Amino acid sequence: MRWWCRALFLRARATPGRESLGSLRALSECPTGPVQGGQPPSAAELLDSAELGDGKARRKPGECSVLLFPGQGNHFVGMGRGLTQYQNVRDMFGAAEKILGYDLLSLCLNGPEEELLKTVHCQPAVFVTSLAAVERLNHENPAAIERCVAAAGFSLGEFAALVFAGALDFAEALYAVKVRAEAMQEASDRIPSGMMAVLGKAQAKYGYACLMAREHCESLGIESPVCSISSYLFPDGRVIAGHLQALEFLQKNSRKFSFLRTKLLPVSGAFHTALMEPAVEPLREVLKKVEIRKPEISVYSNVDAKKYMHGQHIRRLLLKQLVSPVKWEQTVHAIYERRQGAEFPETYEVGPGRQLGSALQKCNLKAWQGYRHIDVVM
């Protein structure tokens, strides 16, 4: 069975309101007979002639592709417009309505913006529209899918990357995203917190800045304040997250810490910090029941910038990811590291926004020259 059939392009047969993992798994089943339209072969078949090693033939780097999946914060009202011309995208949104209990497509297309902004809605929206962008790429340039040897996703985007790689079924992954988003929203509601993008000078001391911010919070009477790096984006680009009072302190004293620019992000909490610890257990319970397979292509973890090896490895790091910084800069280096003079693969950012492309440009200009964004609006 082809990866895109098993993992992405479902046939929704469950009745509304059924939320057991067994019924969700049924949403991801596909016919096993011939598929119309000359669709691409499986990732396993492709990798036999790509970068598996073990004496097998290798595809030249210039003949390969990499897919990058964005995370929360890239959403906007109108995303998904035009993509419903594809039957598989309509099927995904139809299944999403059954799993989530509301019309995700309508929310994506029409808003209201304040509802789409909420973590509980934003994460499923970005997850589904990113996979819808994969379907668009599959129609516009099927060779990019055929040649794909690696994928990575930023935070939430890891779930979409794992679905694309055949490690997770679409419906089960979306249900896990639903639980994850609800748990992160609940954790965010407990303490006023947020995230702030920082562009610093070469001499910026992010760790020291966070320490000073925590000491400021303690002076205000806040117990066990949190302020830490939550994402490594690119050289001199970081996201710092924690208590709102800590972020306000850093903005007011940005020159002292050699920060060139700071910008609060449109998210509801301090993701990838210790403040997300209450969200770990709900996600753990779901991931215990979800079938997770070894990815059929290389998928890189946000936690350590290394390839996922097997199902238990994925379970463990998806949980750790909630409270650990996203090592995106390190992941980019791991994906595109190669000897001098070697070719680079084509890179496709599939989903809303171009932030991952921007980070790639700052991390590896030569790799970025083969970058293309696959938007979620036709």
Disulfide bonds with the S-S distance in Angstrom:
none
